[in-house]
Amino acid sequence: MKKRTKRINKKGMGTVEIVIIIAVLVSLALLFREGLMSYGKKIINYCFDDSKIQSAF
């Protein structure tokens, strides 16, 4: 008798894995929403602060 072997496709990621990863990232973003927003505001305020610009005159 011939022994049948089952082929397993291990190439790439499936849709279920992608959906789980997205769900985890969204839940983490919602969980730490306040901290992430305050961190983003600090970075934006630092980058666009006019007091850091030195005049050439």
N, C-alpha and C positions, 0 to 999 in steps of 0.2 A: 504494500500500500504506500501511496505517496503521502508524505507529510506536508500539509499545507501550512505555510507561514503567513501570518497576517502582516500586511505592510502598514507601517505607522508613518504618517506624514508629520515630520517634526520641523518643517520649514515655516518660518515666520510665526507671527502671533495671530491668534484667532480673534474673532469679533468679541467673544465673551471676555477675554483678557483685557482688551482695549476698553470695553465698557466698565469693567471693574476698576481699572486704573483711573479712568476719568471720574468715576463716582467717588473714589477715595480722595482724589485731588480736590474735587468740589467740596466735599464734606470738610476737609482740612481748611480750605479757604473760608468756609462759612464759620468754622469753629474759631479761627484766629482772625476774624474779619477786622475787629477794632485795632488789634496790634499791627496788622499789615497796613491798614489805612494810615495810622499815625506814622509808621515807618516810611511809607511812601511820601507823605506830606513833608516829613523832615528832609528827605532826599531832594524833593522838588524845591523846597524853600532854600536849601543850601546851594543848589545848582543855579537858581535864578536870583540870588541875592545880589543886589546892585552895589552893596557896600564893599564887595570883594573886587570890584572893578577899579583899577587905578587909572587916573587920568594921565594923559600924555602931555598935558600942558603944564 
